[in-house]
Amino acid sequence: MIPPVDLSIQHAQVAAEVAVGWEEVFARTAFVGGPQVAEFEQAYATFSGVAHCVGVANGTDALELALRALEIGPGDECILPANSFIATAEAVARAGATPVFVDCDADSFLIDTKAALAALTPRTKAILPVHLYGQIAPVEDLLDQDVFIVEDAAQSQGATRNGAVSGSLGHLAGTSFYPGKNLGAYGDAGAVTTNSSDLADRVRLLSQHGSAAKYVHSTLGFNSRLDTLQAVVLQAKLRRLEAWNTERSEAAEYYTSLLRGIAGVKVPQVLPGNTHVWHLYVVRVPNRDHVHDTMRANGVGAAIHYPTPIHKTAPFATDGSFPNAELVAGEILSLPIFPGITRAQQDRVVEALIGALA
Ligand SMILES: *Cc1c(COP(=O)(O)O)cnc(C)c1O
């Protein structure tokens, strides 16, 4: 079976370093906070080209805390694409604000920025462009609108747009270090990045019980911190992330070279100005469910990200219609991609795909 992602290859490369780092944490028995967290935050800020990074418990919290740091809440509207992972909408709703869905572009799968601008109202406080599948949304279309830009950078660690790194293009960004992400922890983890020291302080305050000094609680907060053990893993993996993203990119080019011109397969498009980090390699095919099932029966673990647009899920059901999001949800198929995937594996994936189309 070729899995959609194989994390064991990454693990083998960092195992020794993680073991040493974890032994140090065990020796000190300091499991929350500590120098490892601060070092990783500094390293990730530098990697992302921003002044500040605040580690938090997961990517959904990162987005919620970013919105709360901006004092976005009840009565406020936040615009987001209908074709994201549900967490983008959860963060908005949990902050108390109203998610306003807009359609995506059917070729890039990224937020339709014209639709986003058309959805602005006097109540709009933020737009959350999602850098879906590993490439940055055309955020520049959305700037200068008197609303905040909060990037959902969960799938785009290391991606660039016109030279700017994912997580540095908006007022704040939330990212996720869920294990399968390009930079994945060994459990849940996430971070907020920003150039604003005020906003970074505000996120940090909220993330640790509304408390800047021990037992002084200035506001109602959360317990949402980056674990020390996870910081050790992330620091080891961050050193290798650029090389791993290059491996993903080479694998993506190989898929595209094999699939371009195959009738029925639409290969993924990279927007001009973008370097894509290929969190996922997503094609569009007819009879997707049949193709998916047939590939699985032939030992290829393709996947679907995501089968249901958010506005069709139970918690966010609306009667709004987002034709591109609905169209692509029925056609998208994520082919296995991960650092270390072999050409032989990719050949088998493509053979299974072409066989399933017949
Ligand atoms: C993974 C992901 C999140 C949420 O991150 P968690 O760490 O799982 O909470 C948010 N948005 C997108 C687009 C994601 O892929």
Ligand as a Chemical Component Dictionary entry (heavy atoms), coordinates in Angstrom:
data_LIG
# 
_chem_comp.id                   LIG 
_chem_comp.type                 NON-POLYMER 
_chem_comp.pdbx_formal_charge   0 
_chem_comp.three_letter_code    LIG 
# 
loop_
_chem_comp_atom.comp_id 
_chem_comp_atom.atom_id 
_chem_comp_atom.alt_atom_id 
_chem_comp_atom.type_symbol 
_chem_comp_atom.charge 
_chem_comp_atom.model_Cartn_x 
_chem_comp_atom.model_Cartn_y 
_chem_comp_atom.model_Cartn_z 
_chem_comp_atom.pdbx_ordinal 
LIG C1 C1 C 0 -4.700 21.673 9.746  1  
LIG C2 C2 C 0 -5.448 22.917 9.394  2  
LIG C3 C3 C 0 -5.974 23.775 10.376 3  
LIG C4 C4 C 0 -6.065 23.430 11.828 4  
LIG O1 O1 O 0 -4.962 23.022 12.468 5  
LIG P1 P1 P 0 -5.021 22.068 13.748 6  
LIG O2 O2 O 0 -3.628 22.113 14.235 7  
LIG O3 O3 O 0 -5.447 20.717 13.287 8  
LIG O4 O4 O 0 -5.974 22.666 14.720 9  
LIG C5 C5 C 0 -6.549 24.969 9.968  10 
LIG N1 N1 N 0 -6.645 25.293 8.667  11 
LIG C6 C6 C 0 -6.190 24.485 7.705  12 
LIG C7 C7 C 0 -6.312 24.915 6.277  13 
LIG C8 C8 C 0 -5.594 23.264 8.019  14 
LIG O5 O5 O 0 -5.160 22.464 7.047  15 
# 
loop_
_chem_comp_bond.comp_id 
_chem_comp_bond.atom_id_1 
_chem_comp_bond.atom_id_2 
_chem_comp_bond.value_order 
_chem_comp_bond.pdbx_ordinal 
LIG C1 C2 SING 1  
LIG C2 C3 SING 2  
LIG C2 C8 DOUB 3  
LIG C3 C4 SING 4  
LIG C3 C5 DOUB 5  
LIG C4 O1 SING 6  
LIG O1 P1 SING 7  
LIG P1 O2 DOUB 8  
LIG P1 O3 SING 9  
LIG P1 O4 SING 10 
LIG C5 N1 SING 11 
LIG N1 C6 DOUB 12 
LIG C6 C7 SING 13 
LIG C6 C8 SING 14 
LIG C8 O5 SING 15 
# 
